[in-house]
């Protein structure tokens, strides 16, 4: 029986630096094999990176499934733009189209008009994390939740992540790097939950991988019922030990994560 082919959008992640590539396919295994072959000769950014950093330091995962190739094609662009907004263009291997290059990101579009409009039309409550639009008679909470879980809004025909606007309103400057949600809740925009980080630091604070078999970050359940504690650092996977309980394996991961990642360690999942 032939394998069922499902149109989908996928992401390839560089485990060393957190950079990503977004693509579409109806056969993820075949497409991944094509990427590995292309890494030998292609000069496309993702393939150059795979050759330089080693294929084992890259992972491919589906983002979403669709009912048709046409829908997957359309959503590939959506997800590329979405993730480029989140991570910044420098952290996305996809080559921007000519039209996309003409669209300045919010980090570069620091015009007096945009900044003044934001100051005049938005109010931020740093305690609740809510961003409000100001109106004559009523106030309205700003932003809508994207499929990735972040709040977004449109200001002067520019699509902006809500936490970028919040950072500007609270600090008076635009973030130069990525904004990390410390507790992993992407629409929790309280100022105590936001911090400016680089791509590598942001990758340390990721949640549980879709390939996880234990329900705990850094812990994998073996077929024999034992739990192996592992941590990835600078592109290499280190085994910390094998345990009879997942709690002990998780403790081993947490200790090492705090040692390697410091304040950016994610040990609550």
TAPE-V297221 format. One record per residue. N is the residue number from 1. RES is the residue in one small letter. PSI is psi as a letter, one per 40 degrees, with the letter a starting at -180 (NA if undefined). OMEGA is omega in radians with two decimals (999 if undefined). NEAR is the number of other C-alpha atoms within 8 Angstrom. Layout:
n res psi omega near
N RES PSI OMEGA NEAR
N RES PSI OMEGA NEAR
//
This chain:
n res psi omega near
1 x h -3.12 2
2 x i 3.13 3
3 x h 3.10 4
4 x h -3.13 4
5 x h -3.08 6
6 x h 3.07 10
7 x h -3.09 14
8 x i 3.00 14
9 x h -3.08 15
10 x i 3.07 14
11 x h 2.99 12
12 x h -3.09 11
13 x h 3.02 11
14 x h -3.04 11
15 x e 3.12 11
16 x d -3.04 10
17 x e 3.08 9
18 x e 3.14 12
19 x i -3.02 11
20 x i 3.00 11
21 x h -3.14 11
22 x h 3.12 13
23 x a 3.13 8
24 x i 3.13 11
25 x i 2.96 12
26 x e 3.10 9
27 x g -3.01 9
28 x d -3.13 9
29 x d 3.12 6
30 x d -3.11 7
31 x d 3.12 9
32 x d 3.09 9
33 x d 3.09 8
34 x d 3.11 8
35 x d -3.13 9
36 x d 3.07 11
37 x d -3.12 8
38 x d -3.12 9
39 x e -3.14 12
40 x d -3.00 8
41 x d -3.00 7
42 x i 3.08 8
43 x e 3.08 6
44 x i -3.02 6
45 x d -3.11 9
46 x d -3.11 10
47 x d 3.04 15
48 x d 3.14 11
49 x d 3.14 9
50 x d 3.12 13
51 x d -3.10 10
52 x d -3.04 6
53 x e 3.14 8
54 x h -3.07 9
55 x d -3.12 8
56 x e 3.12 5
57 x e 3.11 12
58 x i 3.12 11
59 x i 3.13 9
60 x h -3.11 9
61 x i 3.06 7
62 x i 3.05 10
63 x d -3.10 8
64 x i 3.14 7
65 x i -3.07 10
66 x i -3.03 10
67 x e -3.11 8
68 x i 3.09 7
69 x d -3.13 10
70 x d 3.13 6
71 x d 3.12 9
72 x d 3.10 16
73 x d 3.14 9
74 x d -3.09 8
75 x d 3.05 9
76 x d 3.11 12
77 x d 3.14 8
78 x d -3.09 8
79 x d 3.09 9
80 x d 3.11 10
81 x d -3.12 8
82 x d -3.08 8
83 x d 3.06 10
84 x d 3.08 11
85 x d -3.07 11
86 x d -3.03 8
87 x d -3.02 11
88 x i -3.06 11
89 x d -3.10 7
90 x e -3.10 6
91 x e 3.11 11
92 x h -3.09 12
93 x d -3.13 11
94 x h 3.10 9
95 x h -3.12 5
96 x i 3.09 7
97 x i 3.14 6
98 x d -3.13 6
99 x d -3.14 7
100 x d -3.13 7
101 x d -3.12 8
102 x e 3.13 6
103 x h -3.11 6
104 x h 3.11 8
105 x i -3.12 7
106 x d 3.13 9
107 x d -3.12 9
108 x d -3.08 6
109 x g -3.08 8
110 x f -3.11 9
111 x i 3.10 6
112 x d -3.11 6
113 x d -3.13 6
114 x d -3.09 11
115 x d -3.14 9
116 x d 3.12 8
117 x d 3.13 8
118 x d 3.13 11
119 x d -3.08 9
120 x d -2.96 7
121 x e -3.13 9
122 x i 3.06 10
123 x h -3.09 9
124 x h 3.05 11
125 x h -3.04 9
126 x e -3.14 10
127 x d -3.12 6
128 x d -3.10 7
129 x e -3.09 11
130 x i 3.08 11
131 x h -3.05 13
132 x i 2.95 11
133 x h 3.14 11
134 x h 3.06 11
135 x i -3.10 8
136 x d -3.06 5
137 x d -3.09 4
138 x i 3.01 6
139 x i -3.06 9
140 x h 3.09 8
141 x h -3.05 8
142 x i 3.01 9
143 x i 3.06 10
144 x i -3.08 7
145 x h 3.11 10
146 x i 3.10 8
147 x d 3.13 5
148 x e 3.08 5
149 x e 3.12 8
150 x i 3.03 11
151 x h 3.14 13
152 x i 3.05 12
153 x i -3.13 11
154 x h -3.12 9
155 x h 3.14 9
156 x f 3.11 5
157 x e 3.11 5
158 x h 3.08 7
159 x h -3.05 9
160 x i 3.01 12
161 x h -3.09 12
162 x d -3.10 12
163 x d 3.03 9
164 x d 3.08 11
165 x d 3.14 11
166 x d 3.12 11
167 x d 3.13 13
168 x d -3.12 11
169 x d -3.07 11
170 x d -3.03 8
171 x e 3.12 7
172 x e 3.12 7
173 x i 3.06 7
174 x i 3.09 11
175 x h 3.11 11
176 x d -3.13 6
177 x a 3.12 9
178 x i 3.04 13
179 x h -3.10 11
180 x h 3.00 10
181 x h -2.94 12
182 x d -3.09 10
183 x e 3.10 5
184 x e 3.11 8
185 x h -2.90 7
186 x e 3.08 9
187 x e 3.04 8
188 x g -3.03 8
189 x f 2.98 14
190 x i -3.04 12
191 x d 3.12 9
192 x e -3.12 5
193 x e -3.10 11
194 x i 3.04 11
195 x i 3.14 9
196 x h -3.07 10
197 x i 3.00 10
198 x i -3.05 8
199 x d -3.12 13
200 x d 3.12 9
201 x d 3.14 10
202 x d -3.14 13
203 x d 3.11 9
204 x d -3.03 10
205 x e 3.14 11
206 x i 3.11 8
207 x a -3.08 8
208 x h 3.10 10
209 x i 3.10 6
210 x e 3.14 4
211 x e -3.10 4
212 x h -3.08 11
213 x e -3.07 7
214 x e -3.05 10
215 x e 3.12 8
216 x h -3.13 11
217 x h 3.11 12
218 x e -3.10 10
219 x h 3.09 17
220 x h 3.10 12
221 x h 3.10 10
222 x i -3.13 8
223 x d -3.14 5
224 x e 3.10 4
225 x e 3.11 7
226 x i -3.10 11
227 x h 3.13 15
228 x h 3.13 14
229 x h -3.09 16
230 x i 3.09 13
231 x i 3.12 12
232 x h -3.11 8
233 x h -3.14 9
234 x f 3.05 7
235 x e -3.13 8
236 x i 3.13 7
237 x h -3.12 8
238 x h 3.06 8
239 x h -3.07 8
240 x e 3.13 10
241 x i 3.10 9
242 x h -2.98 9
243 x i 3.11 11
244 x e 3.11 8
245 x i 3.13 8
246 x d 3.11 11
247 x d 3.12 6
248 x d 3.12 9
249 x d 3.13 15
250 x d 3.12 13
251 x d 3.13 8
252 x d 3.11 11
253 x d -3.08 14
254 x d -3.14 9
255 x d -3.11 8
256 x d 3.13 9
257 x d 3.11 13
258 x d 3.12 10
259 x d -3.06 7
260 x d -2.97 8
261 x e 3.11 10
262 x b -3.07 8
263 x e -3.10 5
264 x e -3.14 10
265 x h 3.09 11
266 x h -3.04 10
267 x e -3.07 7
268 x e 3.14 3
269 x NA 999 8
//
